[in-house]
Amino acid sequence: MLSNRKCCAVVGALIFAVVLGAAALRAADAETTAKTVDHPPTDVRNSHYPTTRAPLRPTPLVKLPAGDIEPKGWLQNQLELEADGMVGHMEELSKWVSPEKSAWMSPKGKGKLPWEELPYWLRGYGDLGYVLQNEKIINETEKWIDAAIKSQRESGWFGPVANLSVEEDISTEEYRGNLSKGGSPDFWPNMIMLDALQSYYEYSGDERVLELMTNYFRFQLEEVPEENFLVPYWQKQRAGDNLQSVYWLYNRTGDKFLLDLADKIHRNMARWDEKVASWHVVNIAQCFREPATYWLQKKDDSLLQATKDNYREVKQTCGQVPGGMYGADENYRPGYHGPRQAAETCGMVEIMHSFEMLTRYTGNPVWADRCEEVAFNSYPAALTPKARGLHYLTAPNQVLLDTRNHHPGGQNRG
């Protein structure tokens, strides 16, 4: 459902590769010699776009701001299908993104439906609008973004109060008392909303985003003690998303406290730097990259190797499913690794996101190849032809496609 950004990033990487190749050919003609390199240089920083700020490791590639790529041909058609299909009409179809029902629209963060569903949709919906220059989508996105920004509290927290483990609008001192009693905030839904805010800032330049993120990250560093930070389950597994947003802000503001927060995040999250920390299909796709993200700060090559080891272990254990995925239809189970095992559509999207980041971090084209394999094989098979619906699970050898319970063939009983 969020593939607009993913496909654009793939195409952007291909365009960059063509330009880079053309430049290399011109240089070769001038010198009458050709040079082979493993990746673009990593000892210089880009002067045209925001990129990694010292002491972070320079990345060989940078992400173009949302909306800077103008799609044509097949890609444009696919994105327009999404805008005309389910993604573009979600407010009409789903209670999760209803402005009347969602706590994300409340200035005080109160109401029903406060969790991950709205930001999951919004981060792809906004990018879709920016890339297509679709004013309807952009305006609807800004409505949600504006509500999220206005929800920020004195403490720095933003978004639904239900995720803060409190029910009422309380002061910072009262919140500290809540923490001392064992209440712990759930940062996971906000991690996804931060992604949507970042894209919005890249498109609009709205300085309120930088202010919100700065105050929110100070809250994470200064107000939440270690024992209450990233408690199980989802936020502890997926805190690499939080880490990526911290580096995104640091590269734009240079605030040194953000590097301390990065250390705190890595110290308290699940240990993806030691092993595959979860066998949930989306956790694998989303979290295996975290050690390589932290590698940008620590420059310890064992962290980059940990990401590679995670990927290798998953593929060797879960089966190398055609189309770039692996057999973990919700959670991997020993012995279930054949072509009847499926992958969640959101797992496809998240692993493409991870591959894009790793391509940018390392300059290694193998990650771009892996992203392309999912983007043009597994992901299209998970959607209806006009993008008006998607499968929860998709398998290579899927002879039946219905709403019946196929457990134990599929792990999920729904």
C-alpha positions in Angstrom: 0.0 0.0 0.0 3.0 2.3 0.5 4.8 1.3 -2.6 4.8 4.8 -4.2 7.9 5.9 -2.4 9.5 2.5 -2.7 9.1 2.4 -6.5 10.3 6.0 -6.8 13.4 5.2 -4.8 14.2 2.3 -7.0 13.8 4.4 -10.2 15.8 7.2 -8.6 18.6 4.8 -7.8 18.6 3.5 -11.4 18.6 7.1 -12.7 21.5 7.9 -10.4 23.4 4.8 -11.6 22.9 5.8 -15.3 24.2 9.4 -14.6 27.1 8.0 -12.6 28.0 5.6 -15.3 27.8 8.3 -18.0 30.2 10.5 -15.9 32.6 7.6 -15.5 32.6 7.0 -19.3 33.4 10.6 -20.0 36.2 10.5 -17.5 37.5 7.3 -19.1 37.4 8.9 -22.5 39.4 11.8 -21.2 42.1 9.7 -19.6 41.9 6.8 -22.1 41.8 4.5 -19.1 38.9 2.8 -17.2 38.7 2.3 -13.4 36.7 -0.2 -11.5 35.3 0.8 -8.1 33.2 -1.1 -5.6 31.0 1.9 -4.8 30.9 5.7 -5.0 33.4 7.5 -2.8 32.6 7.6 0.9 35.2 10.2 2.0 33.3 13.3 0.7 29.9 14.8 1.5 27.3 15.9 -1.0 27.0 19.7 -1.3 23.6 19.8 -3.1 21.3 17.9 -0.7 21.2 17.4 3.0 23.5 14.5 3.8 25.3 13.0 6.8 26.9 15.5 9.1 30.1 14.7 11.0 30.8 12.7 13.0 28.4 10.4 11.1 29.9 8.4 8.3 29.4 10.0 4.9 27.0 7.9 2.8 27.9 7.2 -0.9 24.3 8.1 -2.0 21.6 10.4 -0.7 17.8 10.3 -0.8 16.3 12.9 -3.0 13.6 15.0 -1.3 10.0 13.8 -1.6 8.6 15.2 -4.9 11.9 15.8 -6.7 11.3 12.8 -9.0 8.7 13.3 -11.7 7.3 9.9 -12.8 6.6 9.1 -16.4 5.3 6.1 -18.3 4.7 2.8 -16.5 5.7 4.2 -13.1 3.4 7.2 -13.4 0.5 4.8 -14.4 1.2 2.6 -11.3 1.1 5.6 -9.0 -2.0 7.0 -10.5 -3.7 3.6 -10.0 -2.9 3.9 -6.4 -4.2 7.4 -6.2 -7.4 6.3 -7.9 -7.6 3.0 -5.9 -7.7 2.0 -2.3 -4.8 4.1 -1.0 -6.4 7.3 -2.4 -9.8 6.6 -1.0 -8.9 5.2 2.4 -10.6 7.9 4.4 -13.8 6.8 2.8 -13.2 3.1 3.3 -11.5 2.7 6.7 -12.5 3.6 10.2 -8.8 3.7 11.1 -8.2 6.9 9.1 -11.6 8.6 9.8 -11.0 12.2 10.9 -14.1 11.9 13.1 -12.9 8.8 14.9 -9.1 9.0 15.0 -7.3 10.3 18.1 -4.6 11.5 15.7 -6.9 14.3 14.6 -7.5 15.5 18.2 -5.5 18.6 19.4 -5.4 17.0 22.8 -4.7 13.5 21.5 -7.9 12.1 22.8 -10.3 9.8 21.1 -10.5 6.3 19.7 -8.1 4.5 17.3 -4.8 6.0 18.5 -2.3 3.4 17.3 -0.3 2.5 14.2 -2.9 2.3 11.5 -3.3 6.0 10.6 0.4 6.9 10.4 1.1 3.7 8.4 -1.3 4.9 5.7 -0.3 8.5 5.9 3.4 8.1 5.3 2.8 6.5 1.9 -0.3 8.6 1.1 1.7 11.9 1.5 4.6 10.7 -0.6 2.1 9.6 -3.3 0.7 13.2 -3.4 4.1 14.8 -3.5 5.4 12.6 -6.3 2.2 13.1 -8.4 1.8 16.7 -7.4 -1.8 15.7 -6.6 -3.3 18.7 -4.7 -6.2 16.7 -3.2 -3.8 14.2 -1.6 -1.4 16.9 -0.5 -4.1 19.0 1.1 -5.6 15.9 2.9 -2.1 14.9 4.1 -1.4 18.4 5.5 -4.7 18.2 7.4 -3.4 15.2 9.4 0.2 16.6 9.6 -1.1 19.9 11.0 -3.1 18.0 13.6 -0.1 16.0 14.7 2.1 19.1 15.0 -0.5 20.9 17.1 -0.9 18.0 19.4 2.6 18.5 20.9 2.5 18.9 24.6 4.6 20.9 27.1 6.8 17.8 27.8 7.6 17.3 24.1 5.3 14.4 23.5 3.0 14.5 20.5 0.1 12.4 19.2 -2.5 10.4 21.1 -2.3 10.4 24.9 -3.3 6.7 25.0 0.2 5.8 23.8 1.6 7.9 26.6 0.0 5.5 29.1 -2.2 8.3 30.5 -5.8 9.3 29.9 -5.8 13.0 30.6 -3.9 16.1 29.7 -1.3 16.2 32.5 1.8 18.4 33.2 5.4 17.3 32.8 5.7 16.9 36.6 2.6 14.7 36.8 3.9 12.7 33.9 7.2 12.1 35.7 5.1 10.8 38.6 3.4 8.4 36.2 6.7 7.1 35.1 7.8 6.4 38.6 4.7 4.3 39.1 5.7 2.1 36.1 3.9 3.7 33.3 5.9 3.5 30.0 5.1 5.4 26.8 4.6 3.5 23.5 6.8 5.2 21.0 6.1 2.8 18.2 3.1 4.6 16.5 5.1 7.9 16.6 8.0 6.3 14.9 5.9 5.9 11.8 4.4 9.4 12.1 7.9 10.8 12.2 8.6 9.3 8.8 5.5 11.1 7.4 6.7 14.3 9.0 10.1 14.0 7.5 8.7 13.6 4.0 6.3 16.5 4.6 9.3 18.7 5.6 11.3 17.7 2.6 8.4 18.7 0.4 7.3 21.8 2.2 10.2 23.2 4.2 7.8 23.7 7.2 10.1 24.5 10.1 7.5 23.4 12.6 8.6 19.8 11.8 12.2 20.5 13.0 10.9 22.2 16.2 8.5 19.3 17.0 11.1 16.6 16.4 13.7 18.5 18.5 11.3 18.8 21.5 10.1 15.3 21.1 13.6 13.8 21.0 14.6 15.9 24.1 11.6 14.3 25.8 12.9 10.8 24.9 16.4 11.6 26.1 15.7 13.6 29.2 12.3 12.7 30.5 12.1 8.9 30.1 14.4 6.8 32.3 16.1 3.8 30.8 13.9 1.3 32.6 10.8 2.9 30.9 12.4 3.3 27.5 11.5 1.0 24.7 9.8 -1.6 26.8 8.5 -4.7 24.9 7.3 -5.4 22.4 6.9 -3.6 19.1 8.8 -0.4 20.0 11.7 -2.5 21.3 12.0 -4.5 18.1 11.4 -1.6 15.7 13.4 1.3 17.4 15.7 1.4 14.4 13.0 3.5 12.8 13.3 6.0 15.7 17.1 5.9 15.2 16.8 6.7 11.5 14.7 9.8 12.4 17.2 11.0 15.0 19.9 10.9 12.3 17.6 12.6 9.8 17.2 15.5 12.3 20.8 15.6 13.3 21.8 16.0 9.7 19.7 19.2 9.5 20.2 20.8 12.9 23.5 19.4 14.2 22.2 19.3 17.8 24.7 17.1 19.6 22.2 15.7 22.1 20.7 13.7 19.3 23.8 11.5 19.2 23.4 10.8 22.9 19.8 9.8 22.1 21.0 7.5 19.3 23.2 5.7 21.9 20.3 5.4 24.3 18.0 3.9 21.5 20.6 1.3 20.5 21.4 0.4 24.1 17.8 -0.3 25.0 16.3 -1.8 21.8 16.2 -5.5 20.8 19.6 -6.9 20.1 19.6 -7.1 16.3 23.3 -6.5 16.4 23.7 -10.0 17.9 21.2 -12.2 16.1 17.8 -12.2 14.5 15.9 -10.9 17.5 12.3 -11.8 16.2 10.9 -14.2 13.6 7.8 -12.1 12.9 7.7 -11.4 9.2 7.5 -7.6 9.4 10.0 -7.3 12.3 12.5 -9.2 10.2 12.0 -6.9 7.2 12.0 -3.7 9.3 14.6 -4.4 11.9 17.4 -6.4 10.4 18.9 -3.1 9.1 19.3 -1.4 12.5 22.9 -2.4 13.1 23.9 -0.9 9.7 22.1 2.4 10.7 24.0 2.6 14.0 27.2 1.8 12.0 26.9 5.3 10.6 27.7 6.7 14.0 30.0 4.1 15.5 31.8 3.1 12.3 32.3 -0.4 13.7 32.3 -2.7 10.7 30.9 -5.5 12.9 27.6 -3.6 13.0 27.4 -3.6 9.2 28.3 -7.3 9.2 25.5 -8.0 11.7 22.9 -6.7 9.2 24.4 -8.9 6.5 24.4 -11.9 8.9 20.7 -11.2 9.8 19.7 -11.2 6.2 21.7 -14.4 5.4 20.2 -16.3 8.4 16.7 -15.4 7.5 17.1 -16.5 3.9 18.8 -19.7 4.9 16.2 -20.5 7.6 12.9 -19.4 6.2 13.5 -20.4 2.6 14.4 -18.3 -0.4 11.0 -17.5 -1.7 10.9 -16.5 -5.4 10.4 -12.8 -5.8 12.8 -11.7 -3.1 10.9 -12.6 0.1 11.1 -15.4 2.7 8.5 -17.8 4.1 7.2 -16.3 7.3 3.5 -15.8 6.7 3.2 -14.0 9.9 5.8 -15.7 12.2 8.3 -18.2 10.9 7.8 -21.8 12.1 10.5 -24.5 11.9 9.7 -26.8 9.0 7.5 -24.4 7.1 9.8 -23.0 4.5 8.4 -24.2 1.2 6.7 -22.4 -1.7 3.3 -22.6 0.1 4.6 -20.2 2.8 3.6 -16.6 2.3 4.7 -13.1 3.2 2.6 -10.2 4.4 2.2 -7.3 2.0 3.5 -4.9 4.7 6.6 -7.2 5.0 7.3 -6.6 1.3 7.0 -2.8 1.7 9.2 -2.7 4.8 12.0 -4.8 3.3 12.1 -2.6 0.3 12.4 0.4 2.6 15.3 -1.4 4.4 17.0 -2.2 1.1 16.8 1.4 0.0 18.4 2.6 3.2 21.2 0.0 2.9 21.8 1.1 -0.7 22.2 4.6 0.5 24.4 3.7 3.5 26.8 1.4 1.7 26.7 2.2 -2.1 26.5 -1.5 -2.6 24.2 -2.2 -5.6 23.3 -5.7 -4.3 20.8 -4.0 -1.9 19.2 -2.1 -4.9 19.0 -5.4 -6.8 17.2 -7.0 -3.9 14.8 -4.1 -3.7 14.0 -4.3 -7.4 13.4 -8.0 -7.1 10.6 -7.5 -4.5 9.2 -4.3 -6.2 8.7 -6.0 -9.6 7.8 -9.5 -8.5 6.3 -10.1 -5.0 4.7 -6.8 -4.5 2.6 -6.6 -7.7 1.3 -10.1 -7.0 0.0 -8.8 -3.7 -2.3 -6.2 -5.3 -5.3 -6.4 -7.5 -4.6 -5.1 -11.1 -6.1 -1.7 -10.4 -4.7 -1.3 -6.9 -8.2 -1.4 -5.3 -7.3 -4.1 -2.9 -4.5 -6.2 -1.6 -3.8 -9.6 -0.1 -2.9 -10.0 3.5 -0.6 -12.9 2.6 0.9 -13.9 -0.8 2.8 -17.1 -1.6 4.5 -18.3 -4.8 2.4 -21.5 -4.9 -0.9 -20.0 -3.9 -3.6 -22.0 -5.6 -6.4 -20.7 -3.4 -7.2 -17.0 -2.6 -10.1 -16.7 -0.3 -11.0 -15.6 3.2 -11.0 -19.0 4.8 -8.8 -20.1 7.7 -5.9 -22.1 6.1 -4.0 -22.9 9.4 -1.7 -24.7 9.9 -0.6 -24.2 6.3 -0.6 -20.5 7.0 0.5 -19.5 10.5 -2.1 -16.8 10.9 -5.6 -18.3 11.9 -7.5 -15.3 10.5 
